[in-house]
Amino acid sequence: MSIWVLPNNVDLLELQGDWGGMRSGLCDKGITVELIHKSDVPAVVSDGIKRGSAWMGNTEAGLQMDWEELLEWDATTAYIHSHSQLGGKFNRDYIGSFIGVDNIYKYGEGKS
């Protein structure tokens, strides 16, 4: 088994850099773009309903616009957020629990 570890000098908030100056240019104008993805692969090695593993992914995209900076509207911000969950139903298929064993789950996903 191998584990990938980021070097100490990596800024996790801007892992993909400044996009050739575009990220900081948008930020200077009052626009912030976010793209976040998390993946987990939990596994049951004993007990549970059955042994096995399942991949689960959580992707979020966001756009924040500071209207005070963009249009000079005092104290006004707009935020658009999208959220998508993908992958297996680990609690239902392997554990049989209503309580999630992984924080990627959303409400009700562990129910049979």
N, C-alpha and C positions, 0 to 999 in steps of 0.2 A: 504494500500500500504506500502511495506517495501523497504528500501534502504540499500544496503550493502555497508559499508564503511571500507576501509583497515585501519589497525592500523598504527600509525605514524612511527613505526620502520621497515616497509616493504619497501624494495628496489624494485621499479617497474621495473627497468631494468633487475633484476635477480629474478623475482618472484618465479621461480621454484628452486632457490638455485644454488649450484655449481655442482650438479649431482655427488656427491661423489668424487669431485676433478677433474672430467673429463672436465668441462667447463674451469676452470683455467689452467689445463694442456694443453688443445688445444690452449687457448689464449697465453700461454707462447711459443708455437711452431709457432704462427702466424696465427691461424685459429679461426675465430669468427663465431658462429652459432646464427641465429636469428629466432624466430617464434613469430609472432604477430597476434592476432585476435581481431577484434572489432565487436560488435553486437549492433544494434539499433532496437527499436520497436517504430517508430513514429505512431501517431494516429490522425485521424480527428474526432473531436467531434461536429463540426458544419460547415456549408458551404461546400466547396469542391464539388467534383463530387458525392461522397457518404461517409457515415460514416464508420469507421473501422480502422484497423491497419494492419501493415505488418512488418514481421521480415526481417532484412537485415544484412548480415554478410560480413566482409572483412577479408581475411586471407592472410598473407604474410610470405614467408620463404626466408631466405637469408643465404648465405655462403660467407664469405670474407676470402681470403687467401693472406697473406703477403709473396710474393715470395722472398723478401729480407731476411726474417727470415727463410723461408723454404729451399730455394735453393741458397741463397746469390746472387740473381739477384737484383742489385741496383734499388731502386725507382720503383718497380714493384708490383702491387696488382691486383688480380683477384676477381671479385665479381659476384656471381650468385644470381638472385632474381626471385622469382615466386610470382604471385599475382592472387588471385581468389576472385570473388564476387558472393555471393549467396543470395537467398531470393526473396522477392516480389519487384514489380515495383511500389513503393509508389507514386511517382510523376504522373505516367501515370494512375494508377488505382484509386487514391483517390483525387488527387489535380488538375490534368489537367494543369500542369505548365511545361514550358521548363526550368525554374530556379529551381535547386534542393533545397529542404527544409532540406536536410540532407547531410553531407559531406562524406558519404560513397559512394555516387553515382559516377559513372564514366561518361565521356562524352557520350552524346547521349541516355542515359538510360531513360531520362524523355520524350523522343519523342514518340508519338503514332504511 
